[in-house]
C-alpha cells in the first residue's frame, strides 16, 4: 500500500464534501439570486457538479492505485488535472480575483497533486 496515494485520496474526498455541500450552497445561492438567464444558471449547476464528479473519481482512482501499483498510469491524469487546476487558481488570484484565496481549491488540488506525485515516483 502506498501511503502517499492513500493521503491524496481523502484530500480529494474532502474536496467532494466541500464542493457538494458548502460550496454548492454558497455558489449556487449566488447564481440563483443573479439576473442570469435560466439556461446559464442550469449550465452553471452542471459545470459545478462535473467538477464534484472529477474529485470523486480522483479519490477512487488514487485509493485504488494505492493498493494496486499496476494501476499507476491511471494516476497521471489525476496528477495533471490537479496540478493544472491548482496553477489556474494561483494565476487567477494573481490577477484580479484575490477572493479565491479564501476558497480551498488551490490548496486541496495542490495537495492532491503533491501526494499523488510522491506516490507515483
C-alpha positions in Angstrom: 0.0 0.0 0.0 1.3 3.4 -0.9 0.6 6.0 1.8 1.2 9.0 -0.3 -1.6 7.9 -2.6 -3.8 7.0 0.4 -3.2 10.5 1.6 -4.2 12.0 -1.8 -7.5 10.1 -1.8 -9.0 11.7 1.3 -7.8 15.1 0.2 -10.0 14.6 -2.9 -12.8 13.3 -0.8 -12.6 16.5 1.4 -12.9 18.4 -1.9 -16.0 16.4 -2.8 -17.7 17.1 0.6 -16.8 20.8 0.5 -17.7 21.2 -3.2 -21.0 19.3 -2.8 -22.2 20.8 0.4 -20.9 24.2 1.5 -19.5 25.2 -1.9 -22.7 24.4 -3.8 -24.9 26.2 -1.3 -22.8 29.4 -1.5 -22.0 29.3 -5.2 -25.4 28.3 -6.5 -27.1 30.6 -4.0 -25.4 33.5 -5.6 -26.2 32.1 -9.1 -29.9 31.6 -8.4 -30.2 35.2 -7.0 -28.5 36.7 -10.1 -30.2 38.0 -13.2 -28.6 35.3 -15.4 -30.8 33.5 -17.9 -32.2 30.2 -16.7 -30.1 28.2 -19.2 -26.9 29.9 -17.8 -28.0 29.0 -14.3 -28.6 25.4 -15.2 -25.3 25.1 -17.1 -23.5 26.6 -14.1 -25.0 23.9 -11.8 -24.0 21.2 -14.2 -20.4 22.6 -14.5 -20.2 22.8 -10.8 -21.1 19.2 -10.3 -19.0 17.9 -13.1 -16.0 19.1 -11.1 -17.5 17.4 -8.0 -17.6 14.2 -10.0 -14.0 14.7 -11.0 -13.0 15.0 -7.4 -14.8 11.8 -6.5 -13.3 9.9 -9.4 -9.9 11.2 -8.3 -10.3 9.9 -4.8 -11.4 6.5 -6.1 -8.5 6.3 -8.6 -5.9 7.3 -6.0 -7.2 4.9 -3.4 -7.3 2.0 -6.0 -3.9 2.8 -7.2 -2.5 2.8 -3.7 -3.5 -0.8 -3.3 -2.6 -1.9 -6.9 0.6 -0.4 -8.2 -0.1 -1.8 -11.7 -2.8 0.9 -12.0 -0.2 3.7 -11.6 -0.8 5.0 -15.1 -4.3 5.9 -14.0 -3.0 8.4 -11.5 -1.1 10.5 -14.1 -4.2 12.3 -15.5 -5.4 12.9 -11.9 -2.0 14.5 -11.0 -2.1 16.6 -14.2 -5.5 17.9 -13.7 -4.9 18.7 -10.0 -1.6 20.4 -10.8 -3.0 22.5 -13.6 -6.1 23.3 -11.6 -4.0 24.5 -8.7 -1.9 26.6 -11.0 -5.1 28.1 -12.6 -6.3 29.2 -9.2 -2.9 30.7 -8.4 -2.8 32.6 -11.7 -6.3 33.8 -11.4 -5.6 35.0 -7.8 -2.5 36.9 -9.1 -4.9 38.6 -11.5 -7.9 40.4 -10.1 -9.6 37.6 -8.2 -8.0 37.7 -4.7 -11.2 36.5 -3.2 -10.3 33.0 -4.3 -7.6 32.9 -1.6 -10.5 32.3 0.8 -11.5 29.1 -1.1 -9.8 25.7 -0.6 -9.5 25.0 -4.3 -5.8 25.7 -4.9 -4.8 24.2 -1.6 -6.7 20.9 -2.0 -5.8 20.5 -5.6 -2.1 21.3 -5.0 -2.0 18.9 -2.0 -3.6 16.1 -4.1 -1.1 16.6 -6.9 1.8 16.7 -4.5 0.9 13.5 -2.6 -0.1 11.7 -5.8 3.2 12.6 -7.4 5.1 11.4 -4.4 3.2 8.2 -4.5 4.0 7.5 -8.2 7.7 8.3 -8.1 
